[in-house]
């Protein structure tokens, strides 16, 4: 997603996913969740966790590419003219 673009319907923001994951954790930490509900919440939480990891990995890759491009540009700018 590019700067200024709105998330697609199927593409929740990282922050929204993280918030949902935090809510799931809070429910699981309470003592009043039946076992089957806890298992379902855990499965949903793991799915959200994996999607958050993917978003973070993609962001890291984008940052690394930008850093490498910046370093390459700085190197070429610093090279003496022949």
Phi, psi and omega in degrees: 000133182269161180304133178090347179278148175274147177296145176291164181304318182276353187246087177288154178290159177303317182297320179294318179295317180297319178298316178297320178297318178298322178294320178297315179300317180299318178296318181293330180284342176284155185271359187254024179262121177300153185306310182298321177294321179297319179295317178297317178297319179298315179299315179297318179298319179295322178296315179295318179303314180297319180293325177294319178299320179295315179301316180294320178296319178295319179295318178299316179298317178299317180295319178298318179296318179296320179295316179296319179295321178294317178297318179296320179294317179295322179295318181288329177290328183274347182293135180292145179285141181259000000 
